[in-house]
Amino acid sequence: MVPVAGADELSELRAAVQALQSRIDQLESRAQAMEETNDRQTDQIAVARSSVGSWVSSFTWRGDLRVRNEDIDQEYAAGRNRYRIRARAGFQAKANDTVRTELMLATTEGNDPRSSNQTLTGENSRKSISLDMAYVEWSPNAHWKLTAGKMRYPWVRPGQSILFDGDVNPEGLAVNFTQGTVFASVFYNLLEERGAAAESSMFGGQVGWRSGLGPGRATLGTSYFGFSGVQGRNPFHNNSSNGNSTTSTAANCVGGVAPCLTQDFGLWELFAEYSLTAGGRPLALYADYFNNGKADNGLDTAWSAGLSWGRASDPGTWEIGYFYQVQEKDALFAQFVDSDFGAGNTDSRGGVIKVAYAPARNWVINGTYMINETNVDAPATVAGLGPVYNRGYRRLQLDMNFRY
């Protein structure tokens, strides 16, 4: 026999059903309110996006800040210690699927093309900001790239070699090509524009090969840098030849503008680089060799070779490195050479020790110690001593680098 519920039990059941229905009604009402809120938020986001413009997604912002303490000690000269900052900020922007541009601003001291450092001095004076890069890049496909403007180096520089200063941004045109293991480029760099005389310029090309080899990856390449309108002229920033041979005899200079270069420049380069993993860390070795086939004084060779182990990138990672470098007086066009090594001049040689540690994301602490000699090929005149060769040169740099 099926039991029959009493009146009290039926009353309790009706009350429970009513409470459940009321709870369902509340949940449905709350869900509808949340849906309306989400719809309003979606509409607000859409309105915000439409007011900002679709162009925002085409921009990529980037920059860095470096704080440096630097100690310089050159034999027979007063020592110097200074604090410097380098700040760079800019963006890359897509014009369409094949064209992009980049604009970068940087601190500057005398518009030095080889350095964006600004010395902290001048009774807290305002510091200058200048245009560091401005170029357009067209990539019609995965193999070809055309660049015009003030750009990064359009040619490969191996390893830690500083035969070209890393802060120089050449001005002109470049075409780059890559296909499988082969890379190549041709480039034109305008050095000095003259309205009533021939311009000073550089035209060159590079071809190379990059591929896996054994346990690592190898890069081999050769380059040529041909200069026009430099011999007998003064294409110098701040009127400094940075170590190249010059004459102050106006009769030997084009247009009588002295000082001027006594040598011409046609530079051949051979370089090699090999990277692999050793001890669980990346190891890279390189060699870079230059010869100026147009120098007629025998001071025509420059080379650099070294290695680095580790990479300071993720928090807690580190790296160490060492390289040795020789720059004969007219082996390189000195407006490109590193502004720190050998007091920023050719006619120098020596080693460089580098260490780095990343304590946190986008923060790297660097130490660089240069043990160099200057005036290797041509003496310096020192008061009380006369001509002096092989002057000792020491430079210690301690940096904090922040990227954003």
C-alpha positions, 0 to 999 in steps of 0.5 A: 500500500502506498502511504498518503501524505498528510496535510502538514507534509503537503503544506511543507512541500508546497512551501519548499517548492515556492522557496525554490521557485523564488530562488530560481527567479532571483538567479535568473534576474541576477543573470539577466543583470550581469548579461546587461552589464557585460553588454554595456561593458562590451559596448564601452570597449568597442566605443573606446577602441573606435575613439582611439583608432585602429592605428594603435595596434600598429605601434610597438614601443621600446627603449632603454636606460643606462646609468654608467660610472666610468674611470679613465686612466691614460699614461702621462695624462690626468685621470678622469672619473665621470657618471653618464646616462644614456636614454633611448625611446621610440617606436616601430610602426606598421604602415601595411603588411610589407612596410614598417618605420622606426623612430628613435630619440636618444640623449646626445652630447655634441651630437656625437655619432658614436655615442648617446652618452650624456655626462652628468655635469653642468649644475643640473642643466637640462640634457639634450635629446636628438633624433637617433634613428628614422627609417622606412623598411619595405619587405615585399617577401621573406627574402628581400628588404629595402631600407632608407633613412637613418638606420641600424647597421645593414651589414652583419658585425660578428661577435663582440667585435668593436671595429665598428662602434655599436652606436653608429646609425648609418644614413642612406640606403640598403638592400638585404637578401636572405635565402636559406643559409645565404645572406647578402647586402649592398649599402650606400652611406652618405657621410658629408653632403656638400653643395658646391663640391663632391660628397663624401660617401661609402658604398659597400656589400657583404655576402655570407653563409650561416648554418648548423655545423657539428654541435653548433652554428657557424657564420662566415662572411666577407665584406667590402667598404669603398669610400669616395671623396674622403682622401684630401678632405675633412669628413670629420665629426667635431674636426677630429680624425679619430686616429687616421693620418692627416696633414695640416698643409692646406695646399695638400687638401682639396679646396685648402680645407685642412686638416685632411686625410692623407690616405684613401680607404677601400676595406676588405673584411673576412669574419667567422663566428661559431656558437654552441652550448658548453657546460649548459651555457651558450659559448660564442667564438669569433674572429674579424679581419680587415685590410685597407687595400688603398693605404700606401703607408703599410698601416693597413690591418685591423683584427679582433678575436674573442669569446663569450660564455653564458648570456645575461638575459633571464633573472639570475643568469650571467655571462663573461667574455674576453677579446683582443683587438688591433687597429693600425692607424689607417686600417679603418675609416676612423669615424666608425671605430669604437668610441671607448677602445683605445681612447676612441682612436685607431693606432691602438691595440689591447684586450677587453674583459666583460662580465654581466649579471641579470638580477631581475627581468629587463635589468642587466649589470655590466662591467667592462675593463679595457687594457689598451695601448695607444700611439702604437704607430705614431707617437704622442708628444708629451711635455717634458718627454717628447715623442712617446709610443705605446702609451698605456690606456685603462678604462673601467665601465660599470653599467646598470641597463634597464630595458622597457 
